Amino acid sequence: MIYTKKLLKWLKMDNCNPVKLPIPIGTVLKPDIESPLKYNNATVYLQIIGSIIYLSNCTRPDISYAVSQLARFIAAPGESHYHLSKQLL
């Protein structure tokens, strides 16, 4: 729980609202060619995904499906993937 709070504070999402199921099971994400992330946000996306992978392996196996879907786009993330990663947190 402390690790998650640190992640949210780092992203300035301290006061965010919880979501019951961030990505419904069975959802398959597609490449977001129309709106690729800029360099700064792509770096933040990589850090978020790495942090969420650590979190899902250690304490939250219930989010592993969502993490695996988002991790597929590490090489070329789009705006939609970035927003979903923040929603997952």
N, C-alpha and C positions, 0 to 999 in steps of 0.2 A: 504494500500500500504506500509506503514511503517513497519507493522508487517511482511509482506512477505519479505521485504528487510532485516530485521533483521534475519529471518530464513535463507535466502540465505547466508548472511554474516557468520552466525554461522556454516554453513556447508561448508564454503569456496567455494561457488558457485556464487560469486558476478558477474562474467563475463559470466554467462551461456547464451545460446541462447534460446529464447522463442520457444515453440512448440504450434501449433494451438490447437490440440486435443491430450492430453497425452495418453489416453486410449480410443479407439473408443467405442462408446455405443454398447452394446451387447456382448462385449468381456467378457468371463468368465475365470478368472484365476484359475489355478490348483495348487495343492501343489507341491513344488519344493523339492522333497525328495533327489535328487542327490547332491544338493549343499546347505545344510543348512547354515545359517549365524552363525558366531562365536559370542561369548557372547557380545563383545564390539559393533559389528555392529547390533546385535539384540536389544541392548539397544537403540542405535541411531534410529533404525527402529521404535521402540515403541514411541520415542519422536517425530519423524517426523510424524507418523500417528496421534498422539494426537494433534499436532500443526495444521495439515491439517484439521482434524475434526473441530477444533475450527474455522479455517479460512473459511471452507465451510459453517458452520452454521451462521457465522456473516456476511461475505461479498461475498462469492463466491459459490452460490448454483449450478453453472454450473459444478463444479468439484465433486459434491456429489456422482455421480455414480462411478467414479474412486476411490474415498475415500472408499466407501462401499466395493468395490471389494478388495482393499488392506487391509482393516481392518479385513477381514475374516481370515487373516493369522498372526494375532498378536501372537498366541501361538507358531507357528512354521514357521517363515518367512524364505524364501530362497533368494539366491542371485538375482534371477530375480525380486522378489517382492521389494527388496531393491533398485534395479536400477530403477524400475518403480516409486517408491515413490520419488526418487530424480528427475526423469523426470517430475513428476507431479508438483513439486515445480518450 
